[in-house]
Amino acid sequence: MNTINKTQSQQAIDLENKYGAHNYHPLPVVLSKGEGVYVWDVDGKQYYDFLSAYSAVNQGHCHPKIVNTLVEQSKRLALTSRAFYNDMLGKYEKYACEYFGFDKLLPMNTGAEAVETALKICRRWAYEKKGISENKAEIIVCKNNFHGRTTTIISFSNDPVARTHFGPYTNGFIKIEYDNLQELETTLKTNPNVAGFLVEPIQGEAGVYVPSEGYLKQAKALCKKYNVLFIADEVQTGIARTGKLLAVQHEDVVPDILILGKAMSGGAYPISAVLANNDIMNVITPGSHGSTFGGNPVAAAVAIAALTVVKEENLAENAEKLGQLFRNKMNEYITKSNIVRLVRGKGLLNAIVINEEVESETAWNICLRLRDNGLLAKPTHGNIIRFAPPLVMTQEQLLDCVVIITKTLTEFER
Ligand SMILES: *Cc1c(COP(=O)(O)O)cnc(C)c1O
């Protein structure tokens, strides 16, 4: 690495440190280009991207079909606001509703906004359809959830880093253990004011916790029994990431409310959406909810392109196949490893757990070494490293990555 280029990346880091709020702790690498499964830093060094912007880039970096759509639509019409109709939104809504199997879609921009939207729809449904007394509705959530960063959402987080000194918090949430059907049923049975159950099909940020087989199916059945809406946050797990279009489809579950974000645009644009059938979505009336940018023509066009790519390139099937291969290869390694405790995940949403305390810095140091060896990943919650490459990866590339990962881990064996 020559010193001029080193200065270039240090300059970029210094600028962020000086002028940017310190709300992230990035891995020290400065990226300036991406294509498919690869990203390049300012020195021109190439890396495999094993984060995919938290699964926003499932379709691969700068996918030509998505980028062309973005450019063409931006030149034609970018924003009208919802004060007027535009000629793209309806097309997108129809496309996405048929694609995911729902009657209606409500367009937003970020994942957190879509979660907020789902919570509002659920509460309205509780008062207008279920008949819960005003201001009494409760929504069940799970411990160690991650649903975004708004004040209401962090109100039902149990991560002190996300919550501390952001109170007072929003009421109306009951926290239960994830993957615990008994606690879900007890809570539903003893509380007639429950309106919804908000759940991640796999807890991504918490460390890729895959619930027991049958959990989602039985949770959905319990919700039905107690007339409670099953709300699936598929912002991270959705859109082919786990080897199916939606992670709930592994258990043939159809949520009452579906929340999507991230890969809705393949990373090109912030696009999120809430889908539900008419009996639920019709509680939303003119003026009751909105967003200046939500459903703009660029977002509509880009989302159609991004969802089309997922089907055309069989990304769900590829994620399923490569995910199996990845876990097999990692398990082979783990049988003779002291440093890696286990690998878990579904499709290409996986994580390894480092055999150390949560506070240990080993996972971070492994990620630094992975970076040196040409692969970018990041720890989530201390001793866990998430591996989530773009779903356009080939088998040959994946095997190449397995070599990089196992070679790097070998350096940390004791
Ligand atoms: C990332 C994420 C969100 C929040 O999405 P933003 O676009 O960052 O607001 C919500 N839920 C889950 C499960 C996520 O992974």
The ligand as an ORCA input file, in Angstrom:
! r2SCAN-3c Opt
* xyz 0 1
  C     -32.634     -2.967      9.571
  C     -33.880     -3.413     10.233
  C     -34.915     -2.498     10.550
  C     -34.765     -1.013     10.374
  O     -34.547     -0.626      9.080
  P     -33.976      0.859      8.781
  O     -34.076      0.990      7.296
  O     -32.557      0.877      9.269
  O     -34.820      1.819      9.509
  C     -36.079     -3.009     11.079
  N     -36.227     -4.322     11.302
  C     -35.261     -5.222     11.041
  C     -35.498     -6.664     11.308
  C     -34.048     -4.799     10.500
  O     -33.073     -5.678     10.263
*
